[in-house]
C-alpha cells in the first residue's frame, strides 16, 4: 500500500540555516522538495564528484582484470599523493599517448604506399636544382596534366596514379603532403607510444588499493552535494527592523514526510526552535511514494528497483498482484522443470552463502521463481526439452496435468491440438482475471458513479473473452461455440462504459465527453481485444523456448552415442541450454514485465510516474 504523506514547511533563522539542516539530516525523515540551487560551493563539489567518478572509471579495467589484479593488491599506495589526482594524471597521460598513437598510425597508413623514403631528401634535391613534387592523381587529372609536365610514374592502377612531377607542378592540383617523418621514424615513435601506454596501464594497478578510499570519498561528496543543494535551495526572507535588519533573516524549505513519522519531525522542530506547518498535499504537488507491504510482497522490490518503476502517489499500488502474476508468467515462459531445478539450485547456493549476513530479497525471489518454473514444468511434463517422452520415467508423466501435459500431446495430433487449445484458453483466462482485478481495484478506490464505467469495462472484457475463445481456440479438433451471453454482455458493458466512463458529477456531461471522443471510444474496443490477445504471448514464447531446447537435444543426441564426440555433445548441451536460459530470462523481462506494467497497469490507470521517497538523511541513518 502507498503510505499517506504530509506536506511540511519549515522556517528557521538564516544564521541557523546550516545547523538546522544538520539536525534535519540527523532526523532523517523529510523528503525535500527539489528546487533549483546554485552556489560556488555546489559547483566545486560537483566538480569533485566528477573527478572521483572519472578516477573510478579509469581504475575499473584494472579492477576487472582478475589475472593481473593481484599485482595491485600486493602493492602499497605511494605516500603523499592524492589517489584521485594521481589516477587522473595517469589517465590524461594515457589519453594523450593514445591520441598521438592514432595520429601517427593514421599518418603511417597514408604514407606507406609511397614506400620507405626520407622527406628531407626532397629538400636536398631541390637545392641541387632537381625539384620533385609528389602527386596522387585521379586518371582524369593524370590524362589532363599536359605534355609540358614531366611525370615519373611510380604506380598506376584503375583508379589512381601515384607520380612525381619533375620541375613544374601540375596546375590546379594539390601536391601530396609528404609529412615530416619517414616510415622508419614513424614506426619508432609508434613503438615508443605503445610501450608508454602499456607502462601507464601497469601503473594503474598500483592504485587499485585506493578504490575503497576513492569510493568512500565519492559517497562523502554525494552527501555534501545533497546538503549544499538543500542549503542553497532554501528560500530567504528578510524582515527589516528599522534601518538595521542584519540577523533578522529567515529561511524556509518544504518537503514531504510519511504521516506516521510526523511526530519525529515535530519533536526535532520543538527542540531546535523551528516553525513548522504540516498539511495534506495538493493534487499537483510532486509527492514522493513510499510503499509499505508485507514480507512476501517486498520480494518484488529487486525487480521494480531494477526497472526503476514507482507508482505515483495518487495512483493505486498493484504490488501484490504484480508479484503473483509475474511469478505465474515466469513459470509459463520458462516452462521447463529442469530449468526450474537449476534456478532452485542457484537460489539455494546463494541462500547458503548469504545466510549469515542476511539473505537478499533477490535470492528469495529467485527461489520463488524457480519453484514456479518447476511447478509449471511438472504440470506440463517438460524436462530439459526432452521431446521423446518414452525416455521419461512414468512417474514424471503420471504427475503431470493431463489437460496441459506435453506427454499427452505427444500421443496424437488430435491430443496435441487439445493441449495447445487448453494452454491458449488458460492464457486468455489469465487475461480476463488480471484485467478484471485491475478494474475491481479502481472500483474499490472510486467513490462515485464512475465505478459503473469500470463495471461496464469488465462486462466488455468478459464478452470479448468469449468471442476470443470462439475465434482462436475453436477448430476441427474441438468446437467452442460463442456462448449466447457474449454479444449482449459486451454490448451492455459498452453502454455502461460509454455513459459513465467520464462521469464527474453529471451523467449528461459524461455522455457528452464520450461523444466528443467517440473515435477513442471505438478504438477502446480494439484495445480490449488486443489486451486479451496479448496474453497469448505466454504460450507462444514458452513454446519457442521449448522448441529451442528440443532442437539442442536433437543436435547433441547423436554425439552422445559416440565416444569421440561425447565431449562435444556435452559442451553443446551445456552451451545451448545455457543460452536458452538467458533468452528465457530476456523474454521474461520483455513479456512477463510488459503484461504487468502495460496491459494490467493501463486498466488500473497506473502510469508509473512516481518518484521514490528519499529522505534527507545520512546514509547510515536513511529510513527505508
C-alpha positions as CSV (number, residue, x, y, z in Angstrom):
1,X,0.0,0.0,0.0
2,X,1.0,3.6,-0.5
3,X,1.8,5.4,2.7
4,X,-0.1,8.7,3.3
5,X,2.2,11.7,3.1
6,X,2.1,15.2,4.7
7,X,3.4,18.3,3.1
8,X,5.7,20.2,5.5
9,X,7.1,23.7,5.6
10,X,10.0,24.6,7.9
11,X,11.1,28.1,8.8
12,X,14.4,28.6,10.5
13,X,16.6,31.6,11.3
14,X,19.0,32.4,8.5
15,X,22.0,32.3,10.8
16,X,21.0,28.8,11.9
17,X,20.4,27.5,8.4
18,X,23.4,25.1,8.2
19,X,23.0,23.9,11.8
20,X,19.3,23.3,11.2
21,X,20.0,21.3,8.1
22,X,22.4,19.1,10.1
23,X,19.7,18.5,12.7
24,X,17.2,17.8,10.0
25,X,19.5,15.3,8.4
26,X,20.0,13.6,11.7
27,X,16.2,13.2,12.0
28,X,16.3,11.6,8.5
29,X,12.6,11.6,7.8
30,X,11.9,14.6,5.5
31,X,11.9,14.2,1.7
32,X,13.0,17.7,0.4
33,X,11.1,19.2,-2.5
34,X,13.5,19.7,-5.4
35,X,14.5,23.3,-6.2
36,X,17.0,25.0,-8.5
37,X,20.1,25.6,-6.5
38,X,23.4,27.3,-7.4
39,X,26.4,28.2,-5.4
40,X,30.2,28.3,-5.8
41,X,30.5,25.5,-3.1
42,X,28.0,23.4,-5.1
43,X,30.0,23.8,-8.3
44,X,33.2,22.8,-6.6
45,X,31.5,19.7,-5.1
46,X,30.1,18.7,-8.4
47,X,33.5,19.0,-10.0
48,X,35.0,16.9,-7.2
49,X,32.4,14.2,-7.7
50,X,33.1,14.2,-11.5
51,X,36.8,13.7,-10.7
52,X,36.1,10.8,-8.4
53,X,33.7,9.2,-10.9
54,X,36.4,9.5,-13.6
55,X,39.1,8.1,-11.3
56,X,36.9,5.0,-10.5
57,X,36.1,4.6,-14.3
58,X,39.9,4.6,-15.1
59,X,40.6,2.0,-12.4
60,X,37.7,-0.2,-13.4
61,X,39.5,-2.0,-16.3
62,X,42.4,-2.9,-14.0
63,X,40.0,-3.9,-11.2
64,X,38.2,-6.2,-13.6
65,X,41.4,-7.8,-14.8
66,X,41.4,-10.8,-12.5
67,X,44.7,-12.1,-14.0
68,X,46.8,-9.1,-13.0
69,X,44.7,-7.7,-10.2
70,X,46.8,-9.4,-7.6
71,X,49.8,-7.2,-8.6
72,X,48.0,-4.1,-7.4
73,X,46.5,-5.8,-4.3
74,X,50.0,-6.8,-3.1
75,X,51.4,-3.3,-3.6
76,X,51.3,-0.4,-1.2
77,X,50.0,3.0,-2.1
78,X,52.5,5.7,-2.9
79,X,52.8,8.1,0.1
80,X,52.0,11.7,0.0
81,X,49.9,11.6,-3.2
82,X,46.2,12.2,-3.7
83,X,44.9,9.0,-5.3
84,X,42.2,10.8,-7.4
85,X,44.7,13.4,-8.7
86,X,47.3,10.7,-9.4
87,X,44.9,8.4,-11.2
88,X,43.5,11.3,-13.3
89,X,47.1,12.4,-14.2
90,X,47.8,8.8,-15.4
91,X,44.5,8.9,-17.4
92,X,45.5,12.2,-19.1
93,X,48.9,10.8,-20.0
94,X,47.4,7.7,-21.4
95,X,44.8,9.7,-23.3
96,X,47.4,11.9,-24.8
97,X,49.6,9.0,-25.8
98,X,46.6,7.2,-27.4
99,X,45.7,10.3,-29.4
100,X,49.3,10.6,-30.6
101,X,49.3,6.9,-31.4
102,X,46.2,7.2,-33.5
103,X,47.6,10.3,-35.3
104,X,50.9,8.5,-36.1
105,X,49.2,5.3,-37.2
106,X,46.9,7.3,-39.5
107,X,49.9,9.1,-40.9
108,X,51.8,5.8,-41.5
109,X,48.8,4.4,-43.3
110,X,48.7,7.5,-45.5
111,X,52.4,7.3,-46.4
112,X,53.1,3.5,-46.5
113,X,52.1,3.2,-50.2
114,X,54.9,5.6,-51.1
115,X,57.4,3.2,-49.6
116,X,60.3,3.9,-47.4
117,X,61.8,7.4,-48.1
118,X,63.3,10.4,-46.3
119,X,61.2,13.5,-46.7
120,X,64.4,15.6,-46.2
121,X,65.8,14.2,-49.4
122,X,63.3,16.2,-51.5
123,X,64.7,19.4,-50.0
124,X,68.3,18.3,-50.8
125,X,67.3,17.5,-54.4
126,X,65.7,21.0,-54.7
127,X,68.9,22.7,-53.5
128,X,70.8,20.9,-56.3
129,X,68.2,22.0,-58.9
130,X,66.2,18.9,-59.0
131,X,62.6,19.8,-57.9
132,X,60.4,16.8,-57.4
133,X,56.7,17.2,-56.3
134,X,54.7,14.1,-55.3
135,X,51.1,13.6,-56.5
136,X,48.2,11.2,-56.1
137,X,46.2,11.8,-59.2
138,X,42.9,10.5,-60.5
139,X,43.0,9.1,-64.0
140,X,41.3,12.2,-65.3
141,X,43.8,14.5,-63.6
142,X,46.7,12.4,-65.0
143,X,45.3,12.5,-68.6
144,X,44.8,16.3,-68.4
145,X,48.2,17.1,-66.9
146,X,49.5,18.2,-70.2
147,X,52.6,17.3,-72.2
148,X,54.7,20.1,-70.7
149,X,54.5,18.4,-67.3
150,X,57.2,15.8,-66.8
151,X,55.9,12.9,-64.7
152,X,57.7,10.0,-63.2
153,X,55.0,7.4,-62.6
154,X,55.6,5.2,-59.6
155,X,52.3,3.3,-59.5
156,X,49.2,3.2,-61.7
157,X,46.0,1.3,-61.3
158,X,42.4,1.5,-62.4
159,X,41.5,4.4,-60.1
160,X,44.6,6.5,-59.5
161,X,48.2,7.3,-60.4
162,X,51.0,7.9,-57.9
163,X,53.7,10.0,-59.5
164,X,56.5,12.6,-59.1
165,X,56.4,15.9,-61.1
166,X,59.9,16.8,-62.4
167,X,60.2,20.6,-62.5
168,X,56.9,22.4,-63.0
169,X,53.9,21.5,-60.8
170,X,50.6,20.4,-62.2
171,X,48.3,23.5,-62.4
172,X,45.1,23.2,-60.3
173,X,46.1,20.0,-58.5
174,X,47.3,20.0,-54.9
175,X,50.5,18.1,-54.3
176,X,50.6,15.1,-51.9
177,X,51.8,16.2,-48.4
178,X,54.9,14.1,-47.5
179,X,54.9,14.9,-43.8
180,X,57.9,15.3,-41.6
181,X,58.9,11.7,-40.8
182,X,60.0,8.7,-42.7
183,X,58.2,5.3,-42.2
184,X,61.1,4.1,-40.1
185,X,60.8,7.2,-37.8
186,X,57.0,6.8,-37.6
187,X,57.4,3.1,-36.7
188,X,59.9,4.0,-33.9
189,X,57.5,6.6,-32.5
190,X,54.6,4.2,-32.7
191,X,56.5,1.5,-30.8
192,X,57.6,4.0,-28.1
193,X,54.0,5.2,-27.6
194,X,52.7,1.6,-27.3
195,X,55.4,0.9,-24.7
196,X,54.4,4.1,-22.8
197,X,50.7,3.2,-22.9
198,X,51.5,-0.3,-21.6
199,X,53.6,1.2,-18.8
200,X,50.9,3.6,-17.8
201,X,48.5,0.7,-17.7
202,X,50.8,-1.1,-15.3
203,X,50.8,2.0,-13.1
204,X,47.0,1.8,-12.7
205,X,47.4,-1.5,-10.8
206,X,49.5,0.3,-8.2
207,X,46.4,2.4,-7.3
208,X,43.9,-0.5,-7.0
209,X,44.2,-0.5,-3.2
210,X,42.8,3.1,-3.3
211,X,39.5,2.1,-4.8
212,X,37.8,1.8,-1.4
213,X,39.2,5.1,-0.4
214,X,38.0,6.8,-3.5
215,X,34.6,5.2,-3.3
216,X,34.3,6.4,0.3
217,X,35.3,9.9,-0.8
218,X,32.7,9.8,-3.5
219,X,30.0,8.9,-1.1
220,X,31.0,11.7,1.2
221,X,30.9,14.2,-1.7
222,X,27.4,13.0,-2.7
223,X,26.3,13.7,0.9
224,X,27.9,17.1,0.8
225,X,26.2,17.8,-2.6
226,X,22.9,16.8,-1.2
227,X,23.4,19.1,1.9
228,X,24.7,22.0,-0.2
229,X,21.8,21.6,-2.6
230,X,19.4,21.9,0.3
231,X,21.2,24.8,1.8
232,X,21.5,26.8,-1.4
233,X,17.9,26.0,-2.4
234,X,16.3,27.4,0.8
235,X,14.3,30.5,0.3
236,X,15.4,33.5,2.3
237,X,13.0,36.2,3.6
238,X,14.4,39.4,5.1
239,X,12.4,41.3,7.7
240,X,13.8,44.8,8.4
241,X,13.9,46.1,12.0
242,X,14.2,49.9,11.5
243,X,17.4,50.6,9.4
244,X,19.2,47.5,10.6
245,X,17.9,44.1,9.6
246,X,21.1,42.2,10.0
247,X,20.4,38.8,11.6
248,X,16.7,39.1,11.2
249,X,16.5,37.0,8.0
250,X,14.7,33.7,8.0
251,X,15.0,30.7,5.6
252,X,12.3,28.1,4.8
253,X,12.0,24.9,2.9
254,X,9.3,22.4,2.0
255,X,9.2,18.7,1.9
256,X,7.1,15.6,2.4
257,X,7.0,13.1,5.2
258,X,5.0,10.0,6.0
259,X,2.1,10.9,8.2
260,X,3.2,8.2,10.7
261,X,6.6,9.9,11.1
262,X,5.4,13.4,11.5
263,X,5.9,13.2,15.3
264,X,9.6,12.7,14.8
265,X,9.9,15.9,12.9
266,X,7.7,17.8,15.4
267,X,10.0,16.8,18.2
268,X,13.0,18.0,16.3
269,X,11.2,21.3,15.5
270,X,10.4,21.8,19.2
271,X,13.9,21.0,20.3
272,X,15.6,23.3,17.7
273,X,13.1,26.2,17.6
274,X,11.8,25.7,14.1
275,X,8.5,27.0,12.9
276,X,6.6,24.0,11.3
277,X,3.4,23.7,9.4
278,X,2.0,20.4,8.0
279,X,-1.0,19.6,5.9
280,X,-2.3,17.4,3.1
281,X,-0.5,17.8,-0.3
282,X,-2.2,19.5,-3.2
283,X,-3.2,17.3,-6.2
284,X,-0.4,18.8,-8.3
285,X,2.3,18.5,-5.7
286,X,5.3,16.3,-6.5
287,X,4.7,14.0,-3.6
288,X,7.1,11.0,-3.3
289,X,5.8,7.5,-3.0
290,X,6.6,5.2,-0.1
291,X,5.3,1.7,-0.3
292,X,4.6,-0.4,2.8
293,X,4.0,-4.0,2.1
294,X,4.4,-7.3,3.9
295,X,7.5,-9.5,3.6
296,X,6.0,-11.5,0.7
297,X,5.2,-8.5,-1.5
298,X,8.6,-7.0,-0.7
299,X,10.1,-9.8,-2.8
300,X,9.1,-7.7,-5.8
301,X,11.4,-4.8,-4.8
302,X,14.5,-6.2,-6.6
303,X,12.6,-6.3,-9.9
304,X,10.9,-2.9,-9.5
305,X,14.2,-1.4,-8.4
306,X,16.0,-2.8,-11.4
307,X,13.3,-1.4,-13.7
308,X,13.2,1.9,-11.7
309,X,9.4,2.0,-11.7
310,X,7.4,3.5,-8.9
311,X,3.6,4.2,-8.8
312,X,2.5,7.8,-8.4
313,X,1.4,9.0,-5.0
314,X,-2.2,9.3,-6.1
315,X,-2.2,6.0,-8.0
316,X,-3.1,2.5,-6.9
317,X,-0.4,0.2,-5.6
318,X,-0.6,-3.1,-7.5
319,X,2.5,-4.7,-6.0
320,X,0.7,-7.8,-4.5
321,X,-1.0,-8.7,-7.8
322,X,2.1,-7.7,-9.8
323,X,4.2,-10.2,-7.9
324,X,1.6,-13.1,-8.0
325,X,1.0,-12.8,-11.8
326,X,4.7,-12.2,-12.5
327,X,5.5,-15.4,-10.7
328,X,2.9,-17.2,-12.9
329,X,4.2,-15.6,-16.1
330,X,7.8,-16.5,-15.2
331,X,6.9,-20.2,-14.8
332,X,4.9,-20.3,-18.1
333,X,7.6,-18.5,-20.1
334,X,10.5,-20.7,-18.8
335,X,8.1,-23.6,-18.8
336,X,10.7,-26.3,-18.0
337,X,11.0,-28.3,-14.8
338,X,14.7,-29.0,-15.5
339,X,15.4,-25.3,-15.7
340,X,13.4,-24.8,-12.6
341,X,15.7,-27.2,-10.7
342,X,18.7,-25.3,-12.0
343,X,17.3,-22.0,-10.7
344,X,16.4,-23.5,-7.4
345,X,20.0,-24.9,-7.0
346,X,21.4,-21.4,-7.8
347,X,19.0,-19.9,-5.3
348,X,20.0,-22.5,-2.6
349,X,23.7,-21.7,-3.2
350,X,23.0,-18.0,-2.8
351,X,20.9,-18.8,0.3
352,X,23.8,-20.7,1.9
353,X,26.4,-18.1,1.1
354,X,24.3,-15.2,2.4
355,X,22.6,-16.9,5.4
356,X,24.9,-15.4,8.0
357,X,24.8,-11.8,6.7
358,X,21.1,-11.9,5.8
359,X,19.6,-13.3,2.7
360,X,18.9,-10.6,0.0
361,X,15.4,-10.4,-1.4
362,X,16.8,-11.1,-4.9
363,X,17.8,-14.6,-3.7
364,X,14.4,-15.2,-2.1
365,X,12.7,-14.0,-5.3
366,X,14.9,-16.4,-7.4
367,X,13.8,-19.3,-5.2
368,X,10.1,-18.3,-5.7
369,X,10.5,-18.0,-9.4
370,X,12.5,-21.3,-9.6
371,X,9.7,-23.1,-7.8
372,X,7.1,-21.5,-10.1
373,X,9.1,-22.8,-13.1
374,X,9.5,-26.3,-11.6
375,X,5.7,-26.5,-10.8
376,X,4.7,-25.5,-14.3
377,X,7.2,-27.8,-15.9
378,X,5.9,-30.7,-13.7
379,X,2.3,-30.0,-14.7
380,X,3.2,-29.8,-18.4
381,X,5.7,-32.6,-18.3
382,X,8.6,-30.5,-19.6
383,X,12.1,-31.7,-18.6
384,X,15.1,-30.1,-20.3
385,X,13.2,-30.0,-23.6
386,X,13.1,-33.8,-24.0
387,X,10.7,-34.5,-26.8
388,X,10.8,-38.3,-26.7
389,X,8.5,-38.8,-23.7
390,X,9.2,-42.6,-23.7
391,X,12.6,-41.7,-22.2
392,X,11.0,-40.0,-19.2
393,X,10.1,-42.2,-16.1
394,X,6.4,-43.0,-15.9
395,X,6.3,-41.3,-12.6
396,X,7.0,-37.9,-14.2
397,X,4.3,-38.4,-16.8
398,X,1.8,-39.5,-14.2
399,X,2.1,-36.4,-12.0
400,X,1.6,-34.1,-15.0
401,X,-1.8,-32.4,-15.5
402,X,-3.5,-34.2,-18.5
403,X,-5.2,-31.0,-19.7
404,X,-1.8,-29.3,-20.4
405,X,0.6,-32.2,-20.4
406,X,3.1,-32.4,-23.3
407,X,3.3,-36.2,-22.7
408,X,-0.4,-36.5,-23.6
409,X,0.0,-34.0,-26.5
410,X,2.6,-36.4,-28.0
411,X,0.1,-39.3,-28.2
412,X,-1.5,-38.0,-31.4
413,X,-2.1,-34.9,-33.5
414,X,-5.6,-34.7,-32.0
415,X,-4.3,-34.6,-28.4
416,X,-1.7,-32.1,-29.4
417,X,-4.4,-29.7,-30.6
418,X,-6.5,-30.2,-27.5
419,X,-3.5,-29.5,-25.2
420,X,-2.4,-26.4,-27.2
421,X,-6.0,-25.1,-27.1
422,X,-6.1,-25.7,-23.3
423,X,-2.9,-23.6,-22.9
424,X,-4.3,-20.8,-25.0
425,X,-7.6,-20.9,-23.0
426,X,-5.5,-20.7,-19.8
427,X,-3.7,-17.6,-21.2
428,X,-6.9,-15.8,-22.1
429,X,-8.4,-16.7,-18.7
430,X,-5.4,-15.2,-17.0
431,X,-6.0,-12.1,-19.1
432,X,-9.7,-11.9,-18.0
433,X,-8.8,-12.5,-14.4
434,X,-5.9,-10.0,-14.1
435,X,-7.6,-7.2,-16.2
436,X,-10.8,-7.6,-14.2
437,X,-8.8,-7.4,-10.9
438,X,-7.4,-4.1,-12.2
439,X,-10.9,-2.7,-12.6
440,X,-12.0,-4.1,-9.2
441,X,-9.1,-2.2,-7.6
442,X,-10.3,1.0,-9.4
443,X,-13.9,0.4,-8.2
444,X,-12.7,0.0,-4.6
445,X,-10.9,3.3,-4.7
446,X,-13.6,5.2,-6.6
447,X,-16.4,6.9,-4.6
448,X,-18.7,8.0,-7.4
449,X,-20.9,6.7,-10.2
450,X,-17.8,6.4,-12.3
451,X,-17.5,2.9,-10.9
452,X,-20.3,1.9,-13.3
453,X,-17.9,2.7,-16.2
454,X,-15.4,0.2,-14.8
455,X,-18.2,-2.3,-14.3
456,X,-19.0,-1.8,-18.0
457,X,-15.4,-2.4,-19.0
458,X,-15.5,-5.6,-17.0
459,X,-18.6,-6.7,-19.0
460,X,-16.8,-5.8,-22.3
461,X,-13.8,-7.9,-21.1
462,X,-16.0,-10.9,-20.3
463,X,-17.8,-10.6,-23.6
464,X,-14.6,-10.2,-25.6
465,X,-13.1,-13.2,-23.7
466,X,-15.9,-15.4,-25.0
467,X,-15.5,-14.0,-28.5
468,X,-11.8,-14.6,-28.5
469,X,-12.3,-18.2,-27.4
470,X,-14.6,-18.8,-30.3
471,X,-12.2,-17.2,-32.8
472,X,-8.9,-18.6,-31.5
473,X,-9.4,-21.7,-29.5
474,X,-12.0,-23.4,-31.7
475,X,-11.2,-25.6,-34.7
476,X,-11.9,-29.1,-36.1
477,X,-10.4,-30.8,-33.1
478,X,-12.7,-29.1,-30.6
479,X,-15.5,-26.6,-31.4
480,X,-16.1,-23.9,-28.9
481,X,-19.4,-22.1,-29.6
482,X,-19.8,-18.4,-29.0
483,X,-21.9,-18.5,-25.9
484,X,-25.2,-16.6,-26.1
485,X,-24.3,-14.1,-23.4
486,X,-21.1,-12.9,-25.2
487,X,-22.6,-10.3,-27.5
488,X,-25.3,-9.0,-25.1
489,X,-22.7,-8.9,-22.3
490,X,-20.3,-6.9,-24.4
491,X,-23.0,-4.6,-25.6
492,X,-24.3,-3.9,-22.1
493,X,-20.7,-3.3,-20.9
494,X,-20.1,-0.9,-23.8
495,X,-23.3,1.2,-22.9
496,X,-22.3,1.4,-19.3
497,X,-18.8,2.4,-20.1
498,X,-20.0,5.0,-22.7
499,X,-22.3,6.6,-20.2
500,X,-20.2,6.6,-17.0
501,X,-16.5,6.4,-18.1
502,X,-16.1,10.2,-17.9
503,X,-18.5,10.8,-15.0
504,X,-17.6,13.9,-13.0
505,X,-20.9,14.7,-11.2
506,X,-23.0,14.8,-14.3
507,X,-24.3,11.9,-16.4
508,X,-25.1,14.3,-19.3
509,X,-21.6,15.7,-19.1
510,X,-20.1,12.2,-19.2
511,X,-22.1,11.2,-22.2
512,X,-21.2,14.5,-24.0
513,X,-17.5,13.8,-23.3
514,X,-17.8,10.3,-24.7
515,X,-19.4,11.7,-27.8
516,X,-16.6,14.2,-28.2
517,X,-14.1,11.3,-28.0
518,X,-16.2,8.9,-30.0
519,X,-13.3,7.7,-32.1
520,X,-11.2,6.9,-29.0
521,X,-14.2,5.1,-27.5
522,X,-14.4,2.9,-30.6
523,X,-10.7,2.3,-30.6
524,X,-11.1,1.2,-27.0
525,X,-13.0,-1.8,-28.2
526,X,-9.9,-2.8,-30.3
527,X,-7.7,-2.2,-27.3
528,X,-9.7,-4.6,-25.2
529,X,-9.4,-7.3,-27.9
530,X,-5.6,-6.6,-28.2
531,X,-5.1,-6.6,-24.4
532,X,-6.7,-10.1,-24.1
533,X,-4.9,-11.4,-27.2
534,X,-1.6,-10.1,-25.8
535,X,-1.6,-12.8,-23.1
536,X,-1.2,-15.5,-25.7
537,X,2.5,-14.4,-25.8
538,X,2.9,-16.5,-22.6
539,X,2.0,-19.7,-24.6
540,X,3.9,-18.6,-27.8
541,X,7.2,-17.6,-26.0
542,X,7.1,-20.7,-23.8
543,X,6.6,-22.8,-26.9
544,X,9.6,-21.1,-28.6
545,X,11.8,-21.8,-25.7
546,X,10.7,-25.5,-25.6
547,X,11.4,-25.7,-29.4
548,X,14.9,-24.4,-28.9
549,X,15.6,-26.8,-26.1
550,X,14.3,-29.7,-28.1
551,X,16.5,-28.7,-31.1
552,X,19.6,-28.6,-28.9
553,X,18.8,-32.1,-27.7
554,X,18.3,-33.3,-31.2
555,X,21.7,-31.9,-32.3
556,X,23.6,-33.2,-29.4
557,X,21.8,-36.6,-29.1
558,X,23.8,-38.4,-31.9
559,X,27.1,-37.2,-30.5
560,X,26.4,-38.7,-27.1
561,X,26.4,-42.2,-28.6
562,X,30.0,-41.9,-29.9
563,X,32.9,-41.9,-27.5
564,X,34.9,-39.5,-29.6
565,X,32.2,-36.9,-30.0
566,X,30.8,-37.3,-26.4
567,X,32.6,-34.3,-25.1
568,X,31.4,-32.1,-27.9
569,X,27.9,-33.3,-27.3
570,X,28.1,-32.4,-23.6
571,X,29.6,-28.9,-24.5
572,X,26.8,-28.4,-27.0
573,X,24.1,-29.3,-24.4
574,X,25.7,-27.0,-21.7
575,X,26.1,-24.1,-24.1
576,X,22.8,-24.5,-25.8
577,X,20.7,-24.8,-22.7
578,X,22.7,-22.0,-21.0
579,X,21.9,-19.8,-24.0
580,X,18.3,-20.8,-23.8
581,X,18.2,-19.9,-20.1
582,X,19.5,-16.4,-21.0
583,X,17.0,-16.0,-23.8
584,X,14.2,-17.1,-21.5
585,X,15.3,-14.5,-18.9
586,X,15.2,-11.8,-21.5
587,X,11.8,-13.0,-22.6
588,X,10.5,-12.7,-19.0
589,X,11.8,-9.1,-18.8
590,X,10.2,-8.2,-22.2
591,X,6.9,-10.1,-22.0
592,X,6.3,-11.0,-18.3
593,X,7.0,-7.5,-17.1
594,X,5.2,-5.9,-20.0
595,X,1.9,-7.6,-19.2
596,X,2.1,-6.1,-15.7
597,X,3.4,-2.7,-16.5
598,X,1.4,-2.1,-19.7
599,X,-1.8,-4.2,-20.1
600,X,-2.6,-4.6,-16.5
601,X,-1.5,-1.1,-15.4
602,X,-3.4,0.6,-18.2
603,X,-6.6,-1.0,-16.9
604,X,-5.8,0.2,-13.4
605,X,-5.0,3.7,-14.7
606,X,-1.4,3.4,-13.4
607,X,1.3,5.3,-15.3
608,X,4.3,4.5,-13.1
609,X,5.2,8.3,-13.0
610,X,6.0,8.4,-9.3
611,X,9.3,9.2,-7.6
612,X,10.6,7.2,-4.6
613,X,10.6,8.6,-1.1
614,X,14.2,9.5,-0.3
615,X,14.5,11.3,3.0
616,X,17.2,13.9,3.6
617,X,19.4,11.7,5.8
618,X,22.9,10.4,6.4
619,X,23.4,7.2,4.6
620,X,23.8,5.2,7.8
621,X,20.6,6.8,9.1
622,X,18.5,6.6,5.9
623,X,15.0,5.3,6.8
624,X,13.7,2.9,4.2
